[in-house]
Amino acid sequence: MLFNSLGFLYGFLPATYLVFWRFTGKLQRWVILAIGGYVFYSFWNYRFTALMLFSTSVSYLAGLALLRWQSPGLRRWCVVVPVCADLAVLGFFKYGNFMAGNINAVTSWLGGRSSLPLLDIVLPVGISFYTFHTITYVIDAYRGVITPTRNFFKYAAYVSMFPQLVAGPIVRYRQIEQDFENVDRAHETANADTGWSFFVVGLVEKVLIADTIASIIDPALARYSELSTVDAWLCVAGFAYQVYFDFAGYSDMAVGLGHLFGFRIPQNFNSPYKSTDIADMWRRWHISLSSFFRDYVYIPLGGSRGGRLLTYRNLMFTMLLCGLWHGASWIYVTFGAYQGVLLILNSMFKGTWERLPLAARRVGTFGSWVVGLAIFRATGFPMAGALLAKMFTWHAGTAIVGGTVLVGMLTVAAGLAHFGPNSFEMHHRWSPGWVGAIAIVFGLCLFMLYGSRPAPYLYFQF
C-alpha cells in the first residue's frame, strides 16, 4: 500500500488512527501498532509477513538471551546467529540470482562448467529496511547501547511500524524507545498539526514535484539513444530532483505519520543539495542509511584511525557495500565505487577544495552527484555509457516531449532544493494562512491522484 494512494488516505490511515486513539493502555497500543504494520504489509503480499515475523522473532529472542547471559562467548553467539540469519534471508531474496549468475559466468570464462539455477524469486518489499532495523537492535543490545525489551509486542511494533516499514527511514530502537515507553501518555492532539503538516509537505514533494518530473523523463530515458547532449543533461538532472523529492517526500510523510501516533521519527534528508563537498552530501542524504554504514561498517573497519591508505580502503569498501545495498547489479556496485573515489579525492584534496568559493564548491558537489546518478539511473552499462558519452561529448537529437514543462519543473525543484528550507526548518504551526495553503495543495494532490494511478516510491525496490 502506498501513502499516496486513495485506499491509504481514505481507508487504512483513518481506520488505524481511530482504533489506536480509542485505546489508552500501553500494551493495547503496542498490539494495535504491530497488527497495523502487518495489515499494512499484507496489502502488498500477505505471505511475506511470515518472513518479517521470522526476522522479528529471531532478533527478539537474541535480545532476551543478551539480557540473561553475561558470558562473552555466549553473547557473541547471540549476535552472530541472528545477524547471519537476517543476512542469509536478505542475501537469498535480494542477491541469490545475482550471485548464481556471476558464478556461472566466471566459471564459464575460466573454461569450466557451472549451471547454478536462477530461481523465480520475488524480492519482498522493504526487506532491506526491516532487516537493518533488526540488525541494529541486536548489535546495539550487545554493545550495551540499549536494553532489549522483554515485551514481544513492543518489539514487533517497532519492527513493523507502518510509517517506516517499507522504505525507511532506518530508525534505530534507541531513537524511538522512549516514545514507545511513553505511548500510553501520548495525546491525540499534541502533535496533530505538526503531523498533518509534515505529511502534506511530503505528499506535495512526491505527487506534484517528483511524479511530474518522472512523467517526462521516464519516457525520454527509455529512448536514451535518441537524446541530445542538452536533453541528456536535463533528464539526468531531472532524475536528481526526482529521486530527492520522491524519497524526501516519503520520509517527510513517514515523519508526519509518526507524529500522528505519538512518535518522533528522525530527519532523513537535511538539504543535501546545499552540500559543499561529497562527504557533506552523504551526511545530509538518506541520513539513516549513511549513518548505518558509518557506525556498523566504516568505524568497525577502523574508520580514519589507521593512516591514509587504510582510511581510503575503509571508505571504498563501505561505499561498495552501500552501492550493493541498493540492488543486485554491477551498476549499483559501480555507483558505490564512484562515490568511494569521490570521497577519497575529497579526503586527499580537502584543503584545496575548501579554499574555493562557497558557490563553486556547491556547484561542483552537485555536478559530481548528477554524474553519478547517470550511472545509478541506468538499467545497464550500455545505457550508462551512452548517457555519459552524450553528457560529455556533443550529440544532436530529437527534442523530448514536454521539454518546456520539464525546464519549468526543474527551475521550481532547483529553487526549493538549493535555496529553500527543508521540512525540518519549516515552522509547522497552525495559522490561517498555513492551514489555507495546506488545504489547497492537499486538494491539488488529491485531484492528481484521482486522475491517475499512484506512482510507487523509487526506494521500494531497494
DRENDO-1510 file (C-alpha; in Angstrom, 1 decimal, always signed):
<recs>
REC; n; res; u; v; w
REC; 1; MET; +0.0; +0.0; +0.0 .
REC; 2; LEU; +1.3; +3.5; -0.9 .
REC; 3; PHE; +1.0; +6.6; +1.2 .
REC; 4; ASN; +0.0; +8.4; -1.9 .
REC; 5; SER; -3.0; +6.1; -2.7 .
REC; 6; LEU; -6.6; +6.8; -2.1 .
REC; 7; GLY; -7.0; +3.5; -0.3 .
REC; 8; PHE; -4.5; +4.5; +2.3 .
REC; 9; LEU; -5.8; +8.1; +2.7 .
REC; 10; TYR; -9.5; +7.1; +2.9 .
REC; 11; GLY; -9.2; +3.6; +4.4 .
REC; 12; PHE; -6.2; +2.3; +6.2 .
REC; 13; LEU; -5.0; +5.6; +7.8 .
REC; 14; PRO; -8.3; +6.8; +9.3 .
REC; 15; ALA; -9.2; +3.3; +10.5 .
REC; 16; THR; -5.8; +2.7; +12.2 .
REC; 17; TYR; -5.8; +6.2; +13.6 .
REC; 18; LEU; -9.3; +5.9; +15.2 .
REC; 19; VAL; -8.6; +2.4; +16.7 .
REC; 20; PHE; -5.2; +3.5; +18.0 .
REC; 21; TRP; -6.5; +6.5; +19.9 .
REC; 22; ARG; -9.6; +4.6; +21.1 .
REC; 23; PHE; -7.4; +2.6; +23.4 .
REC; 24; THR; -5.3; +4.1; +26.1 .
REC; 25; GLY; -3.2; +1.3; +27.5 .
REC; 26; LYS; +0.5; +0.9; +26.7 .
REC; 27; LEU; +0.2; -2.8; +25.7 .
REC; 28; GLN; -3.0; -2.2; +23.8 .
REC; 29; ARG; -1.3; +0.5; +21.6 .
REC; 30; TRP; +1.7; -1.7; +21.0 .
REC; 31; VAL; -0.6; -4.5; +19.8 .
REC; 32; ILE; -2.5; -2.2; +17.6 .
REC; 33; LEU; +0.7; -0.8; +16.0 .
REC; 34; ALA; +2.1; -4.3; +15.5 .
REC; 35; ILE; -1.1; -5.6; +13.9 .
REC; 36; GLY; -1.5; -2.4; +11.9 .
REC; 37; GLY; +2.0; -2.9; +10.5 .
REC; 38; TYR; +1.3; -6.5; +9.4 .
REC; 39; VAL; -2.0; -5.5; +7.9 .
REC; 40; PHE; -0.3; -2.7; +6.0 .
REC; 41; TYR; +2.3; -5.0; +4.7 .
REC; 42; SER; -0.3; -7.6; +3.7 .
REC; 43; PHE; -1.8; -5.2; +1.1 .
REC; 44; TRP; +1.4; -5.9; -0.9 .
REC; 45; ASN; +1.7; -9.7; -0.2 .
REC; 46; TYR; +0.4; -11.3; +3.0 .
REC; 47; ARG; +2.6; -14.4; +2.6 .
REC; 48; PHE; +5.7; -12.4; +3.2 .
REC; 49; THR; +4.6; -11.3; +6.6 .
REC; 50; ALA; +5.9; -14.7; +7.8 .
REC; 51; LEU; +9.4; -13.6; +6.7 .
REC; 52; MET; +9.1; -10.4; +8.7 .
REC; 53; LEU; +7.8; -12.3; +11.7 .
REC; 54; PHE; +10.7; -14.7; +11.4 .
REC; 55; SER; +13.3; -11.9; +11.4 .
REC; 56; THR; +11.5; -10.2; +14.3 .
REC; 57; SER; +11.3; -13.4; +16.4 .
REC; 58; VAL; +15.0; -14.3; +15.9 .
REC; 59; SER; +16.3; -10.8; +16.9 .
REC; 60; TYR; +13.8; -10.6; +19.8 .
REC; 61; LEU; +15.0; -14.0; +21.2 .
REC; 62; ALA; +18.6; -12.8; +20.8 .
REC; 63; GLY; +17.7; -9.7; +22.8 .
REC; 64; LEU; +16.3; -11.9; +25.6 .
REC; 65; ALA; +19.4; -14.1; +25.5 .
REC; 66; LEU; +21.7; -11.0; +25.9 .
REC; 67; LEU; +19.7; -10.0; +28.9 .
REC; 68; ARG; +20.2; -13.4; +30.5 .
REC; 69; TRP; +23.8; -14.4; +29.6 .
REC; 70; GLN; +26.9; -12.5; +30.6 .
REC; 71; SER; +29.5; -14.9; +29.2 .
REC; 72; PRO; +31.4; -13.1; +26.4 .
REC; 73; GLY; +31.4; -16.2; +24.3 .
REC; 74; LEU; +27.7; -16.8; +24.6 .
REC; 75; ARG; +27.0; -13.1; +24.0 .
REC; 76; ARG; +29.0; -13.1; +20.8 .
REC; 77; TRP; +26.9; -16.1; +19.5 .
REC; 78; CYS; +23.8; -14.0; +20.4 .
REC; 79; VAL; +24.9; -11.5; +17.8 .
REC; 80; VAL; +26.4; -13.8; +15.2 .
REC; 81; VAL; +23.4; -16.2; +14.9 .
REC; 82; PRO; +20.6; -13.6; +14.4 .
REC; 83; VAL; +22.7; -11.3; +12.2 .
REC; 84; CYS; +23.8; -14.1; +10.0 .
REC; 85; ALA; +20.2; -15.4; +9.8 .
REC; 86; ASP; +19.0; -12.0; +8.8 .
REC; 87; LEU; +21.7; -11.5; +6.2 .
REC; 88; ALA; +21.2; -15.0; +4.9 .
REC; 89; VAL; +17.5; -14.3; +4.3 .
REC; 90; LEU; +18.3; -10.9; +2.7 .
REC; 91; GLY; +21.1; -12.5; +0.6 .
REC; 92; PHE; +18.8; -15.2; -0.7 .
REC; 93; PHE; +15.9; -13.0; -1.8 .
REC; 94; LYS; +17.9; -10.0; -2.9 .
REC; 95; TYR; +21.2; -11.4; -4.2 .
REC; 96; GLY; +20.7; -15.1; -4.8 .
REC; 97; ASN; +20.2; -15.0; -8.5 .
REC; 98; PHE; +22.9; -12.2; -8.8 .
REC; 99; MET; +25.5; -14.5; -7.1 .
REC; 100; ALA; +24.5; -17.6; -9.1 .
REC; 101; GLY; +24.6; -15.8; -12.4 .
REC; 102; ASN; +28.1; -14.4; -11.7 .
REC; 103; ILE; +29.4; -17.7; -10.5 .
REC; 104; ASN; +28.1; -19.3; -13.7 .
REC; 105; ALA; +29.7; -16.5; -15.8 .
REC; 106; VAL; +33.1; -16.7; -14.1 .
REC; 107; THR; +33.2; -20.5; -14.2 .
REC; 108; SER; +32.4; -20.4; -18.0 .
REC; 109; TRP; +35.1; -17.7; -18.5 .
REC; 110; LEU; +37.6; -19.9; -16.8 .
REC; 111; GLY; +36.7; -22.8; -19.1 .
REC; 112; GLY; +34.7; -24.8; -16.5 .
REC; 113; ARG; +31.1; -25.7; -16.3 .
REC; 114; SER; +28.6; -24.4; -13.8 .
REC; 115; SER; +24.8; -24.4; -14.1 .
REC; 116; LEU; +23.6; -23.0; -10.9 .
REC; 117; PRO; +19.8; -22.5; -11.3 .
REC; 118; LEU; +18.3; -19.0; -11.5 .
REC; 119; LEU; +15.2; -19.1; -9.4 .
REC; 120; ASP; +12.0; -17.1; -9.9 .
REC; 121; ILE; +12.5; -15.1; -6.7 .
REC; 122; VAL; +10.2; -12.3; -5.6 .
REC; 123; LEU; +12.0; -9.5; -3.7 .
REC; 124; PRO; +9.9; -8.7; -0.6 .
REC; 125; VAL; +9.2; -5.0; -0.4 .
REC; 126; GLY; +11.1; -3.3; +2.4 .
REC; 127; ILE; +13.2; -6.3; +3.3 .
REC; 128; SER; +16.4; -4.3; +3.4 .
REC; 129; PHE; +14.9; -1.8; +5.8 .
REC; 130; TYR; +13.3; -4.0; +8.4 .
REC; 131; THR; +16.4; -6.3; +8.2 .
REC; 132; PHE; +18.6; -3.3; +9.1 .
REC; 133; HIS; +16.2; -2.5; +11.9 .
REC; 134; THR; +16.6; -5.9; +13.5 .
REC; 135; ILE; +20.4; -5.9; +12.9 .
REC; 136; THR; +20.9; -2.6; +14.6 .
REC; 137; TYR; +18.7; -3.7; +17.5 .
REC; 138; VAL; +20.8; -6.8; +18.2 .
REC; 139; ILE; +24.2; -5.1; +17.7 .
REC; 140; ASP; +23.2; -2.2; +19.9 .
REC; 141; ALA; +22.0; -4.6; +22.6 .
REC; 142; TYR; +25.3; -6.4; +22.5 .
REC; 143; ARG; +27.2; -3.1; +22.8 .
REC; 144; GLY; +25.1; -2.0; +25.7 .
REC; 145; VAL; +23.7; +1.0; +23.9 .
REC; 146; ILE; +20.1; -0.2; +24.5 .
REC; 147; THR; +18.4; -2.6; +27.0 .
REC; 148; PRO; +16.5; -5.2; +25.0 .
REC; 149; THR; +12.7; -5.2; +25.6 .
REC; 150; ARG; +11.0; -8.3; +27.2 .
REC; 151; ASN; +7.7; -7.5; +25.6 .
REC; 152; PHE; +7.3; -9.1; +22.2 .
REC; 153; PHE; +4.5; -6.8; +21.0 .
REC; 154; LYS; +6.6; -3.7; +21.8 .
REC; 155; TYR; +9.4; -5.0; +19.7 .
REC; 156; ALA; +7.1; -6.3; +16.9 .
REC; 157; ALA; +5.5; -2.8; +16.8 .
REC; 158; TYR; +9.0; -1.2; +16.4 .
REC; 159; VAL; +10.0; -3.5; +13.5 .
REC; 160; SER; +6.6; -3.4; +11.7 .
REC; 161; MET; +5.6; +0.2; +12.4 .
REC; 162; PHE; +4.0; +1.1; +9.1 .
REC; 163; PRO; +5.2; +4.7; +8.6 .
REC; 164; GLN; +8.8; +3.4; +8.2 .
REC; 165; LEU; +8.3; -0.2; +7.3 .
REC; 166; VAL; +8.8; -0.5; +3.5 .
REC; 167; ALA; +11.1; +2.4; +2.6 .
REC; 168; GLY; +12.6; +3.7; +5.9 .
REC; 169; PRO; +14.0; +5.7; +7.4 .
REC; 170; ILE; +16.1; +3.2; +9.2 .
REC; 171; VAL; +15.0; +4.1; +12.7 .
REC; 172; ARG; +17.2; +2.7; +15.4 .
REC; 173; TYR; +15.5; +1.3; +18.5 .
REC; 174; ARG; +17.3; +3.8; +20.8 .
REC; 175; GLN; +16.0; +6.7; +18.7 .
REC; 176; ILE; +12.4; +5.8; +19.3 .
REC; 177; GLU; +12.4; +3.7; +22.5 .
REC; 178; GLN; +11.3; +6.5; +24.8 .
REC; 179; ASP; +8.3; +7.2; +22.6 .
REC; 180; PHE; +7.3; +3.5; +22.8 .
REC; 181; GLU; +7.7; +3.6; +26.5 .
REC; 182; ASN; +5.5; +6.7; +26.9 .
REC; 183; VAL; +3.0; +5.7; +24.2 .
REC; 184; ASP; +0.2; +5.4; +26.9 .
REC; 185; ARG; +0.8; +9.1; +27.8 .
REC; 186; ALA; +0.7; +10.3; +24.2 .
REC; 187; HIS; -2.2; +12.7; +23.4 .
REC; 188; GLU; -4.1; +12.6; +20.2 .
REC; 189; THR; -4.0; +16.4; +19.5 .
REC; 190; ALA; -0.5; +17.1; +20.9 .
REC; 191; ASN; +1.3; +16.8; +17.6 .
REC; 192; ALA; -1.6; +16.5; +15.1 .
REC; 193; ASP; -0.8; +19.9; +13.5 .
REC; 194; THR; +2.9; +19.0; +13.0 .
REC; 195; GLY; +2.0; +15.5; +11.8 .
REC; 196; TRP; -0.5; +16.7; +9.2 .
REC; 197; SER; +1.8; +19.5; +8.1 .
REC; 198; PHE; +4.8; +17.1; +7.5 .
REC; 199; PHE; +2.5; +14.6; +5.8 .
REC; 200; VAL; +1.1; +17.1; +3.3 .
REC; 201; VAL; +4.5; +18.6; +2.6 .
REC; 202; GLY; +5.8; +15.1; +1.8 .
REC; 203; LEU; +2.7; +14.4; -0.4 .
REC; 204; VAL; +3.4; +17.6; -2.4 .
REC; 205; GLU; +7.1; +16.6; -2.8 .
REC; 206; LYS; +6.1; +13.2; -4.1 .
REC; 207; VAL; +2.9; +13.9; -6.2 .
REC; 208; LEU; +3.4; +17.4; -7.5 .
REC; 209; ILE; +7.1; +17.5; -8.0 .
REC; 210; ALA; +8.7; +14.1; -8.2 .
REC; 211; ASP; +5.9; +12.4; -10.2 .
REC; 212; THR; +5.6; +15.3; -12.6 .
REC; 213; ILE; +9.3; +15.2; -13.4 .
REC; 214; ALA; +9.2; +11.4; -13.8 .
REC; 215; SER; +6.3; +11.6; -16.2 .
REC; 216; ILE; +8.5; +13.5; -18.6 .
REC; 217; ILE; +12.0; +12.0; -18.1 .
REC; 218; ASP; +11.0; +8.3; -17.9 .
REC; 219; PRO; +9.7; +8.1; -21.5 .
REC; 220; ALA; +12.7; +10.2; -22.6 .
REC; 221; LEU; +15.2; +7.9; -20.9 .
REC; 222; ALA; +13.5; +4.9; -22.3 .
REC; 223; ARG; +14.8; +6.2; -25.7 .
REC; 224; TYR; +18.2; +7.3; -24.4 .
REC; 225; SER; +19.9; +6.6; -27.7 .
REC; 226; GLU; +17.9; +9.5; -29.3 .
REC; 227; LEU; +18.7; +12.1; -26.7 .
REC; 228; SER; +20.8; +15.2; -27.5 .
REC; 229; THR; +23.5; +16.4; -25.1 .
REC; 230; VAL; +21.3; +19.1; -23.7 .
REC; 231; ASP; +18.4; +16.6; -23.2 .
REC; 232; ALA; +20.7; +14.1; -21.6 .
REC; 233; TRP; +21.7; +16.6; -19.0 .
REC; 234; LEU; +18.1; +17.7; -18.5 .
REC; 235; CYS; +17.0; +14.1; -18.0 .
REC; 236; VAL; +19.8; +13.2; -15.6 .
REC; 237; ALA; +19.4; +16.5; -13.6 .
REC; 238; GLY; +15.6; +15.8; -13.6 .
REC; 239; PHE; +16.3; +12.4; -12.1 .
REC; 240; ALA; +18.4; +14.0; -9.4 .
REC; 241; TYR; +15.5; +16.1; -8.4 .
REC; 242; GLN; +13.0; +13.3; -8.9 .
REC; 243; VAL; +14.9; +10.9; -6.6 .
REC; 244; TYR; +15.4; +13.6; -4.0 .
REC; 245; PHE; +11.8; +14.8; -3.8 .
REC; 246; ASP; +10.5; +11.2; -4.1 .
REC; 247; PHE; +12.4; +9.9; -1.2 .
REC; 248; ALA; +12.5; +13.0; +0.9 .
REC; 249; GLY; +8.7; +13.2; +0.3 .
REC; 250; TYR; +8.3; +9.6; +1.6 .
REC; 251; SER; +10.5; +10.4; +4.6 .
REC; 252; ASP; +8.5; +13.5; +5.4 .
REC; 253; MET; +5.3; +11.6; +5.2 .
REC; 254; ALA; +6.7; +9.0; +7.5 .
REC; 255; VAL; +7.7; +11.7; +10.0 .
REC; 256; GLY; +4.2; +13.2; +9.8 .
REC; 257; LEU; +2.5; +9.8; +10.3 .
REC; 258; GLY; +4.9; +9.2; +13.3 .
REC; 259; HIS; +3.7; +12.4; +14.9 .
REC; 260; LEU; +0.1; +11.5; +14.4 .
REC; 261; PHE; +0.7; +8.4; +16.5 .
REC; 262; GLY; +3.0; +10.0; +19.1 .
REC; 263; PHE; +6.4; +9.0; +17.6 .
REC; 264; ARG; +9.3; +11.3; +16.6 .
REC; 265; ILE; +10.9; +9.7; +13.6 .
REC; 266; PRO; +14.3; +11.4; +13.0 .
REC; 267; GLN; +15.2; +13.6; +10.0 .
REC; 268; ASN; +16.4; +11.6; +6.9 .
REC; 269; PHE; +17.3; +14.5; +4.5 .
REC; 270; ASN; +19.0; +17.7; +5.5 .
REC; 271; SER; +19.0; +19.8; +2.4 .
REC; 272; PRO; +21.6; +17.6; +0.6 .
REC; 273; TYR; +21.8; +19.8; -2.5 .
REC; 274; LYS; +23.3; +22.6; -0.4 .
REC; 275; SER; +26.3; +20.4; +0.3 .
REC; 276; THR; +29.8; +21.8; -0.1 .
REC; 277; ASP; +31.6; +18.5; -0.7 .
REC; 278; ILE; +30.7; +14.9; -1.3 .
REC; 279; ALA; +31.3; +13.9; +2.4 .
REC; 280; ASP; +28.9; +16.6; +3.4 .
REC; 281; MET; +26.4; +15.2; +0.8 .
REC; 282; TRP; +26.5; +11.8; +2.4 .
REC; 283; ARG; +26.0; +13.4; +5.9 .
REC; 284; ARG; +22.8; +15.0; +4.5 .
REC; 285; TRP; +21.5; +12.4; +2.1 .
REC; 286; HIS; +19.5; +9.4; +3.4 .
REC; 287; ILE; +20.9; +10.1; +6.8 .
REC; 288; SER; +19.6; +6.9; +8.4 .
REC; 289; LEU; +21.4; +4.7; +5.7 .
REC; 290; SER; +24.7; +6.7; +5.6 .
REC; 291; SER; +24.9; +6.7; +9.4 .
REC; 292; PHE; +24.2; +2.9; +9.4 .
REC; 293; PHE; +27.2; +2.2; +7.1 .
REC; 294; ARG; +29.3; +4.7; +9.1 .
REC; 295; ASP; +28.5; +3.2; +12.5 .
REC; 296; TYR; +28.3; -0.5; +11.6 .
REC; 297; VAL; +30.8; -0.8; +8.7 .
REC; 298; TYR; +33.2; +2.1; +8.4 .
REC; 299; ILE; +34.0; +2.7; +12.0 .
REC; 300; PRO; +34.4; -1.1; +12.9 .
REC; 301; LEU; +36.8; -1.4; +10.0 .
REC; 302; GLY; +38.9; +1.2; +11.6 .
REC; 303; GLY; +37.5; +4.4; +10.2 .
REC; 304; SER; +40.2; +7.0; +9.8 .
REC; 305; ARG; +42.3; +5.8; +12.6 .
REC; 306; GLY; +44.8; +3.7; +10.7 .
REC; 307; GLY; +46.5; +6.1; +8.3 .
REC; 308; ARG; +45.6; +7.4; +4.9 .
REC; 309; LEU; +45.8; +4.1; +2.9 .
REC; 310; LEU; +43.6; +2.2; +5.4 .
REC; 311; THR; +41.2; +5.1; +5.6 .
REC; 312; TYR; +40.9; +5.0; +1.8 .
REC; 313; ARG; +40.4; +1.3; +1.9 .
REC; 314; ASN; +37.6; +1.7; +4.5 .
REC; 315; LEU; +35.9; +4.4; +2.5 .
REC; 316; MET; +35.9; +2.4; -0.7 .
REC; 317; PHE; +34.8; -0.9; +1.0 .
REC; 318; THR; +31.9; +1.0; +2.8 .
REC; 319; MET; +30.7; +2.6; -0.4 .
REC; 320; LEU; +30.9; -0.6; -2.4 .
REC; 321; LEU; +28.6; -2.2; +0.2 .
REC; 322; CYS; +26.4; +0.9; +0.1 .
REC; 323; GLY; +26.1; +0.6; -3.6 .
REC; 324; LEU; +25.4; -3.1; -3.5 .
REC; 325; TRP; +22.7; -2.5; -0.8 .
REC; 326; HIS; +20.7; -0.5; -3.5 .
REC; 327; GLY; +20.4; -3.6; -5.7 .
REC; 328; ALA; +21.8; -6.8; -7.0 .
REC; 329; SER; +23.5; -5.3; -10.0 .
REC; 330; TRP; +27.0; -4.3; -11.0 .
REC; 331; ILE; +25.6; -0.9; -11.9 .
REC; 332; TYR; +24.9; -0.2; -8.3 .
REC; 333; VAL; +28.4; -1.5; -7.3 .
REC; 334; THR; +29.9; +0.8; -9.9 .
REC; 335; PHE; +27.9; +3.7; -8.4 .
REC; 336; GLY; +29.3; +2.8; -5.0 .
REC; 337; ALA; +32.8; +2.7; -6.4 .
REC; 338; TYR; +32.3; +6.1; -8.0 .
REC; 339; GLN; +31.2; +7.5; -4.6 .
REC; 340; GLY; +34.1; +5.9; -2.9 .
REC; 341; VAL; +36.5; +7.5; -5.4 .
REC; 342; LEU; +34.9; +10.9; -4.8 .
REC; 343; LEU; +35.2; +10.5; -1.0 .
REC; 344; ILE; +38.9; +9.5; -1.3 .
REC; 345; LEU; +39.6; +12.5; -3.6 .
REC; 346; ASN; +37.8; +14.7; -1.1 .
REC; 347; SER; +39.9; +13.5; +1.7 .
REC; 348; MET; +43.1; +13.9; -0.4 .
REC; 349; PHE; +42.4; +17.5; -1.5 .
REC; 350; LYS; +40.2; +18.7; +1.2 .
REC; 351; GLY; +42.3; +21.8; +2.0 .
REC; 352; THR; +42.5; +22.9; -1.6 .
REC; 353; TRP; +38.8; +22.3; -2.1 .
REC; 354; GLU; +37.8; +24.4; +0.9 .
REC; 355; ARG; +39.7; +27.4; -0.4 .
REC; 356; LEU; +37.3; +27.6; -3.3 .
REC; 357; PRO; +34.3; +30.0; -3.2 .
REC; 358; LEU; +31.2; +28.5; -1.5 .
REC; 359; ALA; +29.2; +28.7; -4.7 .
REC; 360; ALA; +31.9; +26.8; -6.7 .
REC; 361; ARG; +32.0; +24.1; -4.1 .
REC; 362; ARG; +28.2; +23.6; -4.1 .
REC; 363; VAL; +28.1; +23.6; -7.9 .
REC; 364; GLY; +31.0; +21.1; -8.1 .
REC; 365; THR; +29.5; +18.8; -5.5 .
REC; 366; PHE; +26.1; +18.8; -7.1 .
REC; 367; GLY; +27.6; +18.3; -10.6 .
REC; 368; SER; +29.6; +15.3; -9.4 .
REC; 369; TRP; +26.5; +13.9; -7.8 .
REC; 370; VAL; +24.5; +14.3; -11.0 .
REC; 371; VAL; +27.2; +12.4; -13.0 .
REC; 372; GLY; +27.0; +9.5; -10.5 .
REC; 373; LEU; +23.2; +9.4; -10.9 .
REC; 374; ALA; +23.6; +8.8; -14.6 .
REC; 375; ILE; +25.2; +5.5; -13.5 .
REC; 376; PHE; +22.6; +4.9; -10.8 .
REC; 377; ARG; +19.6; +5.5; -13.1 .
REC; 378; ALA; +20.9; +3.3; -16.0 .
REC; 379; THR; +19.4; -0.1; -16.5 .
REC; 380; GLY; +22.8; -1.5; -17.5 .
REC; 381; PHE; +26.3; -0.5; -18.6 .
REC; 382; PRO; +25.3; +0.2; -22.2 .
REC; 383; MET; +22.8; +2.8; -21.0 .
REC; 384; ALA; +25.2; +4.3; -18.5 .
REC; 385; GLY; +28.0; +4.5; -21.1 .
REC; 386; ALA; +25.6; +6.1; -23.7 .
REC; 387; LEU; +24.3; +8.7; -21.2 .
REC; 388; LEU; +27.8; +9.7; -20.0 .
REC; 389; ALA; +29.0; +9.9; -23.6 .
REC; 390; LYS; +26.1; +12.2; -24.6 .
REC; 391; MET; +26.7; +14.3; -21.5 .
REC; 392; PHE; +30.3; +14.9; -22.2 .
REC; 393; THR; +30.5; +14.9; -26.0 .
REC; 394; TRP; +28.2; +16.9; -28.3 .
REC; 395; HIS; +25.3; +15.0; -29.8 .
REC; 396; ALA; +22.3; +16.2; -31.7 .
REC; 397; GLY; +19.0; +14.5; -31.1 .
REC; 398; THR; +15.2; +14.8; -31.2 .
REC; 399; ALA; +13.5; +17.1; -28.7 .
REC; 400; ILE; +11.9; +15.3; -25.8 .
REC; 401; VAL; +8.2; +15.5; -25.3 .
REC; 402; GLY; +7.3; +18.0; -22.6 .
REC; 403; GLY; +10.7; +19.7; -22.6 .
REC; 404; THR; +9.4; +23.1; -21.8 .
REC; 405; VAL; +7.4; +21.7; -18.8 .
REC; 406; LEU; +10.5; +19.9; -17.6 .
REC; 407; VAL; +12.6; +23.0; -17.7 .
REC; 408; GLY; +9.9; +24.8; -15.6 .
REC; 409; MET; +9.7; +21.9; -13.1 .
REC; 410; LEU; +13.5; +21.8; -12.8 .
REC; 411; THR; +13.5; +25.5; -12.1 .
REC; 412; VAL; +11.0; +25.1; -9.3 .
REC; 413; ALA; +12.7; +22.0; -7.9 .
REC; 414; ALA; +16.1; +23.6; -8.0 .
REC; 415; GLY; +14.9; +26.7; -6.2 .
REC; 416; LEU; +13.4; +24.5; -3.4 .
REC; 417; ALA; +16.3; +22.1; -3.2 .
REC; 418; HIS; +19.2; +24.5; -3.4 .
REC; 419; PHE; +17.7; +27.6; -1.7 .
REC; 420; GLY; +14.5; +26.8; +0.1 .
REC; 421; PRO; +14.1; +25.4; +3.7 .
REC; 422; ASN; +13.8; +21.7; +4.2 .
REC; 423; SER; +10.8; +20.3; +6.0 .
REC; 424; PHE; +12.5; +20.3; +9.4 .
REC; 425; GLU; +13.4; +24.0; +9.0 .
REC; 426; MET; +9.8; +24.9; +8.4 .
REC; 427; HIS; +7.5; +26.1; +11.2 .
REC; 428; HIS; +4.7; +23.6; +11.3 .
REC; 429; ARG; +2.3; +25.8; +13.3 .
REC; 430; TRP; -1.3; +26.1; +12.5 .
REC; 431; SER; -2.2; +29.6; +11.4 .
REC; 432; PRO; -5.0; +30.7; +9.0 .
REC; 433; GLY; -2.5; +31.2; +6.2 .
REC; 434; TRP; -0.7; +27.9; +6.7 .
REC; 435; VAL; -3.9; +26.0; +7.0 .
REC; 436; GLY; -5.3; +27.5; +3.9 .
REC; 437; ALA; -2.1; +26.7; +2.0 .
REC; 438; ILE; -2.0; +23.1; +3.3 .
REC; 439; ALA; -5.7; +22.7; +2.3 .
REC; 440; ILE; -5.1; +24.0; -1.2 .
REC; 441; VAL; -2.1; +21.8; -2.0 .
REC; 442; PHE; -3.6; +18.8; -0.4 .
REC; 443; GLY; -6.7; +19.2; -2.5 .
REC; 444; LEU; -4.5; +19.6; -5.6 .
REC; 445; CYS; -2.6; +16.3; -4.7 .
REC; 446; LEU; -6.0; +14.5; -4.3 .
REC; 447; PHE; -7.0; +15.9; -7.7 .
REC; 448; MET; -3.8; +14.4; -9.2 .
REC; 449; LEU; -4.4; +11.1; -7.5 .
REC; 450; TYR; -8.0; +10.9; -8.7 .
REC; 451; GLY; -6.8; +11.3; -12.3 .
REC; 452; SER; -4.1; +8.6; -12.3 .
REC; 453; ARG; -2.7; +5.6; -10.6 .
REC; 454; PRO; -0.4; +6.4; -7.6 .
REC; 455; ALA; +3.3; +6.0; -8.6 .
REC; 456; PRO; +5.4; +3.7; -6.4 .
REC; 457; TYR; +8.3; +5.2; -4.5 .
REC; 458; LEU; +11.7; +4.7; -6.0 .
REC; 459; TYR; +13.2; +3.2; -2.9 .
REC; 460; PHE; +10.5; +0.5; -2.6 .
REC; 461; GLN; +12.8; -1.5; -5.0 .
REC; 462; PHE; +15.7; -1.3; -2.6 .
</recs>
